[in-house]
Amino acid sequence: MSTKNLSLHCWCVVVAMCAAATAFAAPRMEFTNTSHDFGNIWDVVTLPCSFSFTNTGNEPLVIEKVAPGCGCTTTTLTKTIYNPGEIGTIDTTFKPNATGQLRKIVTVLSNDPKSPTAKLTLTANVTAFVEPSQRVVRLPRVEHGVGAESVIRFTPAKPGFTFSPTVRVHGASAKYVSATLIPPAHGATSEARSFKIALSPEAPWGDVQAFITVQGQGAADHTLPQRPHEIKVPVLGSVQGTLRANTTLFSLGGIEPGGSFEKRIRLSRRDGLPFNILDSKVSMRFQGAAFMMVPLPSGGYELVLSGDSGDYLGSLGGTILVRTDVPGEEVLRFRVAGSVRHPK
């Protein structure tokens, strides 16, 4: 091979090597570990956990987003750009919002071309520090103008827990729901306490949705100081009268992106007489829902809520108000519950 051809050959090899090096230049996000198990914990604790990573690539690593899966997990990241060889840490704080075996995911998005999405997993077996006798206070179908009552009991896991007599009530129907502490029987030694939940006779026709928050303080261990604790319990039910519906809730459940939904509710008069629906008002976060009121040959109406989620992600919650010509039940309230989310 001539000297000229050899020089040309060497130059081509160098160019090819540089091109190959350039092609493989990229950031690389490698975690020391991607899961952490807190083990057995109380629902009153708040626990930290850190996930360390290194940019093992040869280009700057850019962390575009760190997204906790729910509100019980928060994250902290001091900066978003890491040079080759640089070490970083994603700090998380976990505060249980439920009991039992919990699994929470933190999603990390970066410019790592090989693994642009990383999943960090937090697990725990959570025990309630104060156990309610029922997870949901479900009121039976309540007659319009009558009201209803129920009792719920809270039992602390450790002695020395004290309850506040004040109960906070919130939610759409909070105006009509009350909760009061029932005084313990004379000579009672248990720290468990009962509360009376009452729905006012003035509650309007329709879905009942409220939450009670019982407050108190106690310590998980005798060596620890007492700490405030809150227990939140939903109160659900429906108020009906002359007009009857098989349900007052459009329960749409979980829908995948691009999926469709349809829910039907049958509405009629208890005495079988005819009535008219005058108009309706739909208030939902999702704007693509269609609502129809279809008269039935046998009397009454079928209420139909339907839609196509398209590329929407998020809550389908809302309220539908239906106006009728029935005296005393001119406005009917139906609640909408559901969400559009990617499958787990």
Beta strands, then each sheet from edge to edge (+ up, - down):
strand 1: 29-31
strand 2: 35-42
strand 3: 47-55
strand 4: 61-68
strand 5: 73-76
strand 6: 81-82
strand 7: 87-94
strand 8: 100-110
strand 9: 117-127
strand 10: 130-132
strand 11: 137-138
strand 12: 142-143
strand 13: 148-156
strand 14: 162-170
strand 15: 177-182
strand 16: 193-199
strand 17: 206-218
strand 18: 227-240
strand 19: 243-245
strand 20: 249-255
strand 21: 260-269
strand 22: 277-284
strand 23: 289-295
strand 24: 301-308
strand 25: 314-315
strand 26: 318-324
strand 27: 331-340
sheet 1: 1+ 3- 7+ 5-
sheet 2: 2+ 9+ 8- 4+ 6-
sheet 3: 10+ 13- 16+ 15-
sheet 4: 11+ 18+ 12+
sheet 5: 11+ 18+ 17- 14+
sheet 6: 19+ 21- 24+ 23-
sheet 7: 20+ 27+ 25-
sheet 8: 20+ 27+ 26- 22+
end
